[in-house]
Amino acid sequence: MNRLWLRSSVLLLCLAQFVTTSTLVRADDNAPGEKLLPKDTLAFFTIADVPEFRKKWDKTSVGQMLHDPQLKPFLDDIEKKIDEASKNMENETGVSISDLLELPQGELTVALLEKPPRKLSFVFMLEFGKNQATIDKLLKKMHEGLEKEQAEHTKEEIEEVTVHTYTLKNPEPDNPFKTITYFTDESFLVFSSEIEALKEVLERWEGDSDDSLAQNEQFKYIQSQCEPKSGEPIVKWYVNPIGLINSGITMAQASIPQAGLAAAFLPMFGVDGWKGWGGTMDFDEGEFEGVSNSFIYAENPKGLMGIFLFPETQLAPPKWVPADIGSYSAANWNIGGAYTSIETLVDSFQGRGATGRFLDQLAEQGPMIHAKKDIIDHLDGKIHILQSETKDNDDAPPTPQVMAAFGLKDAAKMKKTLSAAAKSGGSNLETREFNGETIYEMITPNSDQSVSFTVTEGQLVITNDTPLLEGMMRGQNGGRAALIDSAEYKKIAKYFPSKTSMVSFQRSEAQFKTYYNLLRKSDNVMDGVDVSKLPPFEAISKYFQPSGSYTIPNKKGAKSVAYSLKRSE
């Protein structure tokens, strides 16, 4: 384990009281991190209870897999390496890796603020419970290190709390931390890279401020949409995208004054409407082994945001999607609206009609194909994406086998477009007939890889998986069982709403198998770890459960839910 990384980790975990401090009593002893941070917080991540998180994780399939006896020989080697690193760390700091892992005994929160103006700062809050002895050992070692570095130490009373600040004397140019400031309140440690950010937390330490992230309109709405049935989730997160963009522009102005002009273009691009993105995650939630909810807060999307409009409709895998596929995704894209958004944006810079004239000019060259009239106007917006089991290639990294099928309004016209394109495709393009249809195959130079195009089953299909395409073209996938009829898919799809804008189904064992087998054959691992001790993948495949996800729009944005079901013994 990298010694520098260990020291840096210690720095982040151990800066707390080593001078007697006053204690500020919170009105709400259980006030979560969002109540202690300002309303304009740019990014936020919190684990409500780290020990509880560990317990829930252990109940998941992956958590149970790590206790499987067949993995024990390999994990024993890993544990020996960790023990070696732990002993080295204990000699340097007085605490072991296990002591550090046990340090969080409640909430853990990380946040990003623009405090002071034109400067990003982080805030880290950790509830360490009864682990004061561990903190004290770390503090002693860290204090000695800071003294050797001649860091300037100052103290300041803020809100009846003694705040300590260390100013690094000669930090490295690429070191983002010039100062480190912290305070403790009983069993809670809070530190930041800027004193101004720490003051924001102390002003709200009683947990009842009206000017907190918990009262932010976008944050509240996102969390209300993402709250699990059982109530408070184990993990929450939030990002203020337009806030981050504006902060970046503001900070750039310090060295590039012209950067401020970029702010004027944000409304034109529609990015100013992306006001929030966040979600929750939990384990052992009802019938779900794990469930993640997220929400993009973007009212009245326009400009670039107008490209990403996916109206809700009935989505399901067609019969030609085979049951043994690795993953399947479907989406209903408002492709006409996306084109209009791009056209409006380009024309706002180039003048009315500029986009149309440009496409007309392109259509007079090469195969004489008009991007809008011959392609975009014939797509109905339905998209199906399939990925087969990744193939193991001894001479190259694994190559994902992917097929994308775009629904068509008029398949006959699209066939004419492909035929015209093929006539000017060059020597790398080959054509062949298969089951009454024409396949156009583009051979990649200096490679045995190829990409095929065709129109079949009312779809424009693009793929690098020829067997999958040929199965589709045989009709009903060549007699193979269909995904929509499989028991695994039905269990996942049971939780899909009747109308969605996106759905997906993943068979994780098919996606993970190739990489696991590569690891078993690899010699590029840490010394002392024998990968040959890993059992065959079939021995642990039962732990990889199918999962699903869906997205549904609403008037303020779109909600996505991803989940896996509990494993049947």
Number of C-alpha atoms within 10 A of each C-alpha: 13 7 12 9 10 18 15 10 12 19 18 14 21 23 27 23 18 13 10 7 17 17 14 17 12 14 11 12 10 10 16 17 26 24 22 23 28 22 20 15 22 23 20 22 21 23 23 19 17 22 16 15 16 11 13 18 18 17 16 20 19 15 15 12 18 15 12 14 11 16 17 16 17 17 20 14 17 16 14 13 16 15 15 12 18 20 15 18 19 15 11 15 19 17 22 19 17 11 15 18 10 15 22 20 19 19 24 22 21 19 22 21 26 21 19 12 12 16 13 19 21 20 22 21 23 24 22 20 16 13 16 13 10 19 22 18 14 23 22 15 17 19 16 11 13 17 11 9 13 14 18 13 15 11 14 12 11 15 15 13 17 21 26 23 23 19 18 17 13 10 14 10 8 6 7 11 16 15 18 19 24 25 25 24 19 16 14 18 22 23 28 27 23 24 20 17 23 24 16 17 22 21 16 20 23 17 23 15 17 13 16 21 23 22 16 16 12 23 24 13 16 26 23 12 17 22 19 19 9 9 7 13 21 19 21 24 22 26 22 20 19 17 20 18 16 17 19 17 20 20 18 15 15 12 9 11 12 11 15 17 11 12 14 9 12 17 12 15 18 19 20 22 19 20 19 23 23 25 26 26 22 23 23 17 18 13 12 16 21 22 22 21 24 24 26 21 25 22 16 13 21 26 23 17 20 21 19 16 20 23 18 20 16 13 23 22 22 14 17 23 23 26 21 15 19 22 22 25 21 23 25 22 21 20 20 16 16 20 16 15 22 19 17 21 19 16 15 13 9 11 11 13 13 16 16 13 11 10 15 17 11 15 17 11 10 12 17 16 19 18 13 16 12 17 16 15 17 19 23 18 20 21 21 25 20 24 21 20 21 18 15 16 11 8 6 7 11 14 13 15 17 22 22 20 22 20 22 24 14 14 18 12 14 21 17 13 17 21 17 15 16 17 11 12 15 10 8 11 17 14 15 9 9 11 10 9 13 17 22 22 21 20 16 12 9 6 7 7 12 16 17 20 22 23 24 22 18 15 22 22 21 21 22 20 19 19 10 22 22 15 17 20 20 16 15 17 20 14 12 16 16 19 22 18 13 13 11 16 21 13 13 19 20 9 13 20 15 12 17 22 24 27 27 25 26 22 21 17 20 20 20 16 20 18 16 15 15 15 15 17 12 12 13 8 10 11 10 10 18 18 19 14 16 20 17 15 15 10 12 17 15 14 20 19 19 22 24 24 22 25 24 21 19 12 9 16 20 21 22 21 21 18 24 23 21 19 15 7 4
